[in-house]
Amino acid sequence: MEIIFIIIALFTLSAAVLAVVTRDRTVSILAAGAAGLFSSILFIILAAPDVAMTEAAIGSGLTTFIFFFALKKVRGGER
């Protein structure tokens, strides 16, 4: 179980670093959503299902949707 925890923690960390380092906004948004999804899996492993569901719904789902919506509005205003 500890090995799985460490692997998912490394995935979370690598997705978060990718979200910060990359220059492409779409990849950055997707990486931030993936980091939220991996952290919700970590919360499941740590026996906190309520926090995991909240993180998956708000942190991964809704925030990613809002970021893409805002990115579409910003790109639409450039034309």
N, CA, C and O atoms as CSV, one atom per row, in Angstrom:
chain,resi,resn,atom,element,x,y,z
A,1,MET,N,N,0.819,-1.188,0.000
A,1,MET,CA,C,0.000,0.000,0.000
A,1,MET,C,C,0.870,1.263,0.000
A,1,MET,O,O,0.512,2.264,-0.621
A,2,GLU,N,N,1.994,1.217,0.685
A,2,GLU,CA,C,2.871,2.382,0.726
A,2,GLU,C,C,3.499,2.659,-0.633
A,2,GLU,O,O,3.742,3.812,-0.988
A,3,ILE,N,N,3.759,1.603,-1.388
A,3,ILE,CA,C,4.337,1.774,-2.719
A,3,ILE,C,C,3.344,2.506,-3.621
A,3,ILE,O,O,3.732,3.409,-4.363
A,4,ILE,N,N,2.077,2.126,-3.565
A,4,ILE,CA,C,1.047,2.790,-4.371
A,4,ILE,C,C,0.929,4.253,-3.972
A,4,ILE,O,O,0.803,5.129,-4.829
A,5,PHE,N,N,0.969,4.516,-2.667
A,5,PHE,CA,C,0.898,5.886,-2.172
A,5,PHE,C,C,2.052,6.727,-2.714
A,5,PHE,O,O,1.847,7.863,-3.140
A,6,ILE,N,N,3.251,6.178,-2.698
A,6,ILE,CA,C,4.431,6.901,-3.178
A,6,ILE,C,C,4.339,7.144,-4.685
A,6,ILE,O,O,4.683,8.227,-5.158
A,7,ILE,N,N,3.882,6.157,-5.432
A,7,ILE,CA,C,3.765,6.310,-6.883
A,7,ILE,C,C,2.747,7.389,-7.232
A,7,ILE,O,O,3.011,8.232,-8.089
A,8,ILE,N,N,1.593,7.374,-6.583
A,8,ILE,CA,C,0.575,8.387,-6.871
A,8,ILE,C,C,1.031,9.761,-6.403
A,8,ILE,O,O,0.721,10.765,-7.044
A,9,ALA,N,N,1.762,9.819,-5.297
A,9,ALA,CA,C,2.311,11.102,-4.838
A,9,ALA,C,C,3.312,11.658,-5.849
A,9,ALA,O,O,3.352,12.867,-6.080
A,10,LEU,N,N,4.113,10.792,-6.448
A,10,LEU,CA,C,5.053,11.242,-7.484
A,10,LEU,C,C,4.327,11.716,-8.738
A,10,LEU,O,O,4.738,12.691,-9.366
A,11,PHE,N,N,3.241,11.021,-9.103
A,11,PHE,CA,C,2.420,11.478,-10.226
A,11,PHE,C,C,1.817,12.848,-9.942
A,11,PHE,O,O,1.784,13.714,-10.816
A,12,THR,N,N,1.343,13.041,-8.715
A,12,THR,CA,C,0.772,14.330,-8.330
A,12,THR,C,C,1.818,15.427,-8.424
A,12,THR,O,O,1.558,16.498,-8.972
A,13,LEU,N,N,2.983,15.163,-7.895
A,13,LEU,CA,C,4.059,16.141,-7.925
A,13,LEU,C,C,4.502,16.452,-9.350
A,13,LEU,O,O,4.731,17.612,-9.692
A,14,SER,N,N,4.621,15.425,-10.175
A,14,SER,CA,C,5.058,15.666,-11.555
A,14,SER,C,C,3.997,16.427,-12.352
A,14,SER,O,O,4.341,17.265,-13.185
A,15,ALA,N,N,2.724,16.151,-12.113
A,15,ALA,CA,C,1.670,16.906,-12.796
A,15,ALA,C,C,1.658,18.360,-12.347
A,15,ALA,O,O,1.443,19.259,-13.161
A,16,ALA,N,N,1.886,18.597,-11.065
A,16,ALA,CA,C,1.927,19.971,-10.565
A,16,ALA,C,C,3.118,20.735,-11.133
A,16,ALA,O,O,2.991,21.904,-11.498
A,17,VAL,N,N,4.269,20.081,-11.209
A,17,VAL,CA,C,5.448,20.731,-11.794
A,17,VAL,C,C,5.221,21.011,-13.272
A,17,VAL,O,O,5.602,22.073,-13.766
A,18,LEU,N,N,4.612,20.082,-13.976
A,18,LEU,CA,C,4.311,20.286,-15.390
A,18,LEU,C,C,3.355,21.460,-15.573
A,18,LEU,O,O,3.503,22.237,-16.517
A,19,ALA,N,N,2.385,21.595,-14.689
A,19,ALA,CA,C,1.430,22.709,-14.776
A,19,ALA,C,C,2.123,24.054,-14.607
A,19,ALA,O,O,1.716,25.042,-15.219
A,20,VAL,N,N,3.148,24.101,-13.796
A,20,VAL,CA,C,3.852,25.362,-13.547
A,20,VAL,C,C,4.894,25.648,-14.623
A,20,VAL,O,O,5.072,26.800,-15.017
A,21,VAL,N,N,5.577,24.625,-15.098
A,21,VAL,CA,C,6.729,24.811,-15.981
A,21,VAL,C,C,6.337,25.021,-17.442
A,21,VAL,O,O,6.995,25.788,-18.145
A,22,THR,N,N,5.306,24.372,-17.902
A,22,THR,CA,C,4.988,24.402,-19.335
A,22,THR,C,C,4.531,25.788,-19.794
A,22,THR,O,O,3.977,26.564,-19.014
A,23,ARG,N,N,4.773,26.082,-21.067
A,23,ARG,CA,C,4.387,27.374,-21.636
A,23,ARG,C,C,3.013,27.306,-22.301
A,23,ARG,O,O,2.356,28.332,-22.478
A,24,ASP,N,N,2.583,26.113,-22.665
A,24,ASP,CA,C,1.289,25.936,-23.323
A,24,ASP,C,C,0.175,25.978,-22.277
A,24,ASP,O,O,0.192,25.214,-21.312
A,25,ARG,N,N,-0.777,26.860,-22.471
A,25,ARG,CA,C,-1.839,27.044,-21.479
A,25,ARG,C,C,-2.753,25.837,-21.379
A,25,ARG,O,O,-3.199,25.486,-20.286
A,26,THR,N,N,-3.037,25.199,-22.502
A,26,THR,CA,C,-3.915,24.032,-22.481
A,26,THR,C,C,-3.283,22.890,-21.704
A,26,THR,O,O,-3.949,22.248,-20.893
A,27,VAL,N,N,-2.017,22.634,-21.942
A,27,VAL,CA,C,-1.308,21.577,-21.212
A,27,VAL,C,C,-1.231,21.917,-19.735
A,27,VAL,O,O,-1.341,21.037,-18.882
A,28,SER,N,N,-1.043,23.181,-19.435
A,28,SER,CA,C,-0.972,23.611,-18.041
A,28,SER,C,C,-2.301,23.386,-17.320
A,28,SER,O,O,-2.318,22.931,-16.177
A,29,ILE,N,N,-3.399,23.700,-17.976
A,29,ILE,CA,C,-4.714,23.481,-17.367
A,29,ILE,C,C,-4.975,21.998,-17.170
A,29,ILE,O,O,-5.464,21.589,-16.117
A,30,LEU,N,N,-4.654,21.194,-18.168
A,30,LEU,CA,C,-4.863,19.747,-18.042
A,30,LEU,C,C,-3.975,19.140,-16.955
A,30,LEU,O,O,-4.406,18.246,-16.227
A,31,ALA,N,N,-2.753,19.619,-16.849
A,31,ALA,CA,C,-1.846,19.108,-15.819
A,31,ALA,C,C,-2.331,19.496,-14.424
A,31,ALA,O,O,-2.220,18.702,-13.490
A,32,ALA,N,N,-2.864,20.700,-14.274
A,32,ALA,CA,C,-3.408,21.109,-12.983
A,32,ALA,C,C,-4.625,20.256,-12.614
A,32,ALA,O,O,-4.798,19.884,-11.453
A,33,GLY,N,N,-5.460,19.950,-13.599
A,33,GLY,CA,C,-6.596,19.058,-13.354
A,33,GLY,C,C,-6.147,17.655,-12.985
A,33,GLY,O,O,-6.749,17.014,-12.123
A,34,ALA,N,N,-5.099,17.178,-13.630
A,34,ALA,CA,C,-4.563,15.854,-13.305
A,34,ALA,C,C,-3.966,15.832,-11.902
A,34,ALA,O,O,-4.097,14.838,-11.189
A,35,ALA,N,N,-3.320,16.909,-11.506
A,35,ALA,CA,C,-2.774,16.981,-10.148
A,35,ALA,C,C,-3.902,16.924,-9.121
A,35,ALA,O,O,-3.768,16.272,-8.085
A,36,GLY,N,N,-4.998,17.594,-9.400
A,36,GLY,CA,C,-6.160,17.519,-8.507
A,36,GLY,C,C,-6.760,16.124,-8.464
A,36,GLY,O,O,-7.171,15.647,-7.406
A,37,LEU,N,N,-6.809,15.478,-9.613
A,37,LEU,CA,C,-7.351,14.122,-9.661
A,37,LEU,C,C,-6.470,13.136,-8.893
A,37,LEU,O,O,-6.977,12.287,-8.159
A,38,PHE,N,N,-5.161,13.251,-9.062
A,38,PHE,CA,C,-4.248,12.380,-8.323
A,38,PHE,C,C,-4.311,12.645,-6.820
A,38,PHE,O,O,-4.204,11.720,-6.015
A,39,SER,N,N,-4.484,13.907,-6.452
A,39,SER,CA,C,-4.595,14.191,-5.012
A,39,SER,C,C,-5.893,13.642,-4.446
A,39,SER,O,O,-5.931,13.249,-3.280
A,40,SER,N,N,-6.955,13.604,-5.234
A,40,SER,CA,C,-8.187,12.992,-4.737
A,40,SER,C,C,-8.017,11.485,-4.559
A,40,SER,O,O,-8.613,10.897,-3.656
A,41,ILE,N,N,-7.212,10.859,-5.409
A,41,ILE,CA,C,-6.907,9.435,-5.216
A,41,ILE,C,C,-6.108,9.235,-3.932
A,41,ILE,O,O,-6.312,8.259,-3.210
A,42,LEU,N,N,-5.203,10.161,-3.653
A,42,LEU,CA,C,-4.448,10.086,-2.398
A,42,LEU,C,C,-5.374,10.216,-1.189
A,42,LEU,O,O,-5.174,9.542,-0.179
A,43,PHE,N,N,-6.374,11.071,-1.287
A,43,PHE,CA,C,-7.329,11.206,-0.184
A,43,PHE,C,C,-8.140,9.930,0.018
A,43,PHE,O,O,-8.486,9.587,1.148
A,44,ILE,N,N,-8.442,9.228,-1.067
A,44,ILE,CA,C,-9.133,7.937,-0.940
A,44,ILE,C,C,-8.246,6.948,-0.198
A,44,ILE,O,O,-8.720,6.230,0.683
A,45,ILE,N,N,-6.964,6.903,-0.546
A,45,ILE,CA,C,-6.027,5.991,0.121
A,45,ILE,C,C,-5.909,6.337,1.598
A,45,ILE,O,O,-5.772,5.449,2.440
A,46,LEU,N,N,-5.962,7.633,1.914
A,46,LEU,CA,C,-5.838,8.072,3.304
A,46,LEU,C,C,-7.157,7.986,4.076
A,46,LEU,O,O,-7.249,8.486,5.197
A,47,ALA,N,N,-8.169,7.361,3.491
A,47,ALA,CA,C,-9.469,7.115,4.122
A,47,ALA,C,C,-10.215,8.412,4.428
A,47,ALA,O,O,-10.771,8.581,5.513
A,48,ALA,N,N,-10.216,9.315,3.465
A,48,ALA,CA,C,-10.986,10.548,3.582
A,48,ALA,C,C,-11.859,10.699,2.335
A,48,ALA,O,O,-11.586,11.547,1.485
A,49,PRO,N,N,-12.910,9.880,2.224
A,49,PRO,CA,C,-13.700,9.902,0.981
A,49,PRO,C,C,-14.457,11.208,0.754
A,49,PRO,O,O,-14.676,11.592,-0.395
A,50,ASP,N,N,-14.862,11.897,1.816
A,50,ASP,CA,C,-15.573,13.154,1.632
A,50,ASP,C,C,-14.664,14.230,1.034
A,50,ASP,O,O,-15.078,14.988,0.157
A,51,VAL,N,N,-13.441,14.283,1.512
A,51,VAL,CA,C,-12.473,15.236,0.965
A,51,VAL,C,C,-12.114,14.849,-0.464
A,51,VAL,O,O,-11.936,15.721,-1.314
A,52,ALA,N,N,-12.006,13.547,-0.737
A,52,ALA,CA,C,-11.670,13.078,-2.081
A,52,ALA,C,C,-12.760,13.448,-3.080
A,52,ALA,O,O,-12.461,13.877,-4.194
A,53,MET,N,N,-14.010,13.287,-2.692
A,53,MET,CA,C,-15.101,13.634,-3.600
A,53,MET,C,C,-15.154,15.138,-3.855
A,53,MET,O,O,-15.418,15.576,-4.975
A,54,THR,N,N,-14.902,15.916,-2.820
A,54,THR,CA,C,-14.894,17.368,-2.989
A,54,THR,C,C,-13.742,17.797,-3.892
A,54,THR,O,O,-13.916,18.651,-4.762
A,55,GLU,N,N,-12.581,17.215,-3.690
A,55,GLU,CA,C,-11.417,17.549,-4.520
A,55,GLU,C,C,-11.650,17.136,-5.967
A,55,GLU,O,O,-11.281,17.871,-6.883
A,56,ALA,N,N,-12.248,15.985,-6.185
A,56,ALA,CA,C,-12.500,15.530,-7.550
A,56,ALA,C,C,-13.532,16.418,-8.240
A,56,ALA,O,O,-13.386,16.749,-9.417
A,57,ALA,N,N,-14.567,16.800,-7.509
A,57,ALA,CA,C,-15.625,17.608,-8.122
A,57,ALA,C,C,-15.197,19.051,-8.332
A,57,ALA,O,O,-15.373,19.598,-9.421
A,58,ILE,N,N,-14.643,19.665,-7.312
A,58,ILE,CA,C,-14.300,21.082,-7.388
A,58,ILE,C,C,-12.881,21.271,-7.932
A,58,ILE,O,O,-12.677,22.007,-8.897
A,59,GLY,N,N,-11.912,20.613,-7.316
A,59,GLY,CA,C,-10.517,20.819,-7.678
A,59,GLY,C,C,-10.175,20.358,-9.073
A,59,GLY,O,O,-9.438,21.037,-9.788
A,60,SER,N,N,-10.695,19.223,-9.472
A,60,SER,CA,C,-10.374,18.700,-10.803
A,60,SER,C,C,-11.400,19.113,-11.845
A,60,SER,O,O,-11.051,19.646,-12.898
A,61,GLY,N,N,-12.645,18.866,-11.549
A,61,GLY,CA,C,-13.684,19.074,-12.556
A,61,GLY,C,C,-14.057,20.517,-12.804
A,61,GLY,O,O,-13.862,21.030,-13.905
A,62,LEU,N,N,-14.589,21.173,-11.798
A,62,LEU,CA,C,-15.117,22.519,-11.973
A,62,LEU,C,C,-14.019,23.540,-12.271
A,62,LEU,O,O,-14.188,24.400,-13.135
A,63,THR,N,N,-12.911,23.448,-11.568
A,63,THR,CA,C,-11.824,24.399,-11.790
A,63,THR,C,C,-11.249,24.269,-13.198
A,63,THR,O,O,-10.956,25.275,-13.844
A,64,THR,N,N,-11.087,23.048,-13.670
A,64,THR,CA,C,-10.588,22.841,-15.033
A,64,THR,C,C,-11.566,23.409,-16.056
A,64,THR,O,O,-11.156,24.041,-17.030
A,65,PHE,N,N,-12.855,23.182,-15.834
A,65,PHE,CA,C,-13.875,23.725,-16.733
A,65,PHE,C,C,-13.839,25.255,-16.746
A,65,PHE,O,O,-13.905,25.865,-17.813
A,66,ILE,N,N,-13.738,25.866,-15.589
A,66,ILE,CA,C,-13.703,27.333,-15.503
A,66,ILE,C,C,-12.447,27.884,-16.174
A,66,ILE,O,O,-12.510,28.912,-16.848
A,67,PHE,N,N,-11.306,27.213,-15.997
A,67,PHE,CA,C,-10.080,27.662,-16.652
A,67,PHE,C,C,-10.210,27.596,-18.174
A,67,PHE,O,O,-9.794,28.522,-18.870
A,68,PHE,N,N,-10.783,26.507,-18.698
A,68,PHE,CA,C,-10.960,26.412,-20.143
A,68,PHE,C,C,-11.965,27.443,-20.648
A,68,PHE,O,O,-11.786,28.003,-21.730
A,69,PHE,N,N,-13.007,27.693,-19.885
A,69,PHE,CA,C,-13.992,28.709,-20.256
A,69,PHE,C,C,-13.339,30.088,-20.305
A,69,PHE,O,O,-13.567,30.850,-21.245
A,70,ALA,N,N,-12.533,30.410,-19.303
A,70,ALA,CA,C,-11.848,31.701,-19.278
A,70,ALA,C,C,-10.826,31.800,-20.412
A,70,ALA,O,O,-10.678,32.858,-21.023
A,71,LEU,N,N,-10.132,30.715,-20.688
A,71,LEU,CA,C,-9.156,30.719,-21.782
A,71,LEU,C,C,-9.856,30.948,-23.119
A,71,LEU,O,O,-9.327,31.653,-23.979
A,72,LYS,N,N,-11.036,30.362,-23.302
A,72,LYS,CA,C,-11.801,30.571,-24.539
A,72,LYS,C,C,-12.214,32.038,-24.649
A,72,LYS,O,O,-12.149,32.619,-25.733
A,73,LYS,N,N,-12.636,32.638,-23.544
A,73,LYS,CA,C,-13.041,34.044,-23.579
A,73,LYS,C,C,-11.853,34.959,-23.885
A,73,LYS,O,O,-11.991,35.928,-24.631
A,74,VAL,N,N,-10.706,34.657,-23.317
A,74,VAL,CA,C,-9.519,35.478,-23.549
A,74,VAL,C,C,-9.065,35.332,-25.001
A,74,VAL,O,O,-8.742,36.329,-25.647
A,75,ARG,N,N,-9.037,34.125,-25.510
A,75,ARG,CA,C,-8.631,33.925,-26.909
A,75,ARG,C,C,-9.638,34.526,-27.859
A,75,ARG,O,O,-9.265,35.017,-28.924
A,76,GLY,N,N,-10.918,34.499,-27.496
A,76,GLY,CA,C,-11.949,35.102,-28.349
A,76,GLY,C,C,-11.822,36.608,-28.417
A,76,GLY,O,O,-12.184,37.210,-29.428
A,77,GLY,N,N,-11.315,37.234,-27.361
A,77,GLY,CA,C,-11.158,38.682,-27.347
A,77,GLY,C,C,-9.958,39.172,-28.127
A,77,GLY,O,O,-9.855,40.366,-28.412
A,78,GLU,N,N,-9.038,38.270,-28.483
A,78,GLU,CA,C,-7.826,38.665,-29.209
A,78,GLU,C,C,-8.115,38.920,-30.678
A,78,GLU,O,O,-7.353,39.630,-31.334
A,79,ARG,N,N,-9.186,38.367,-31.208
A,79,ARG,CA,C,-9.450,38.475,-32.663
A,79,ARG,C,C,-10.067,39.769,-33.040
A,79,ARG,O,O,-10.344,40.002,-34.216
